[in-house]
Amino acid sequence: MAKYMLLLYDDPSGFAALSPEEMQKAIEKYMAWSKRPYVVDSKRLGEDAGRVIRANGGKPVTTDGPYSETKEVLGGYYTIEAANYDEAVQRALEHPHIEHGTIEVRHVYGT
């Protein structure tokens, strides 16, 4: 069975607007989804901006965060198993994150 990454993007201010009860319900949905039999791994990313390394004149330069011109940030990922892209997308459509943000589905080669 092939592996796919579900990359979860969202506008962090969206979750900040949730009440404590709504946040608890959202967390419970994410935790329940992560226990499905085809989920291989999942992690939430830290809230820091991270680091980006780019070549500049052949030398690596490190800067803080991606600082892209988007309001959505990569907040976490899931690795799932699916027979093909269509099945991976169908599984992603059932993920609770779709209520709050964007899910990018990518095939992981070598699996």
Buried (B, 14 or more C-beta within 10 A) or exposed (E): EBBBBBBBBBBEEEBEEBEEEEEEEBEEBBEEBEEEEBBBEBEEEEEEEBEEEEEEEEEEEEEEEEEEEEEBBBBBBBBBBBEEEEBBBEBBEEBBBEEBBBBEBEEEEEE
